[in-house]
């Protein structure tokens, strides 16, 4: 994905389909979902978020595991 490469995003990203959006109840774009190691949704982000917000949440989740 060009944006992931351009900004050096190191965490897993997924470009969803309509079916995936329905499964997760996406109400708007952009939408991001933070999943734990078992695939459970830990947090949901609707709309653009600063990188620091996502990094903080990811780091906290990694520290807790």
C-alpha positions as CSV (number, residue, x, y, z in Angstrom):
1,X,0.0,0.0,0.0
2,X,1.6,3.3,-1.1
3,X,0.6,5.3,2.0
4,X,1.9,2.6,4.4
5,X,5.2,2.5,2.5
6,X,5.5,6.3,2.2
7,X,5.0,6.9,5.9
8,X,6.9,3.9,7.1
9,X,3.9,2.4,9.0
10,X,5.3,-0.7,10.8
11,X,2.1,-2.3,12.0
12,X,-0.2,-4.6,10.0
13,X,-2.7,-2.8,7.7
14,X,-5.6,-4.1,5.8
15,X,-7.6,-2.6,3.0
16,X,-11.1,-3.8,3.6
17,X,-13.9,-4.9,1.4
18,X,-17.6,-4.2,1.7
19,X,-18.1,-7.5,3.5
20,X,-15.4,-6.7,6.1
21,X,-16.9,-3.2,6.6
22,X,-20.3,-4.8,7.3
23,X,-18.8,-7.4,9.7
24,X,-17.1,-4.6,11.8
25,X,-20.0,-2.1,11.5
26,X,-17.9,0.6,9.8
27,X,-19.9,3.8,9.9
28,X,-17.4,6.1,8.1
29,X,-14.0,6.4,6.6
30,X,-11.2,6.3,7.6
31,X,-11.9,3.6,10.2
32,X,-9.2,1.8,12.2
33,X,-9.6,-1.1,14.6
34,X,-6.9,-2.1,17.1
35,X,-7.0,-5.9,17.6
36,X,-5.2,-8.0,20.2
37,X,-3.2,-11.1,19.5
38,X,-6.4,-13.2,19.5
39,X,-8.1,-11.0,17.0
40,X,-10.5,-9.3,19.4
41,X,-11.3,-5.6,18.8
42,X,-9.6,-3.6,21.6
43,X,-10.3,-0.1,20.3
44,X,-12.1,1.6,17.3
45,X,-11.0,4.8,15.7
46,X,-13.4,6.7,13.3
47,X,-12.0,9.5,11.3
48,X,-8.4,10.6,11.0
49,X,-6.2,10.2,14.1
50,X,-2.7,11.5,14.7
51,X,0.0,8.8,14.6
52,X,1.0,9.5,18.2
53,X,-2.5,8.4,19.4
54,X,-2.3,5.1,17.6
55,X,1.3,4.5,18.7
56,X,0.4,5.2,22.3
57,X,-2.5,2.7,22.2
58,X,-0.4,0.0,20.4
59,X,2.5,0.4,22.9
60,X,0.1,0.1,25.9
61,X,-1.4,-3.0,24.4
62,X,2.0,-4.6,23.8
63,X,3.1,-3.7,27.4
64,X,0.0,-5.3,28.8
65,X,0.6,-8.6,27.0
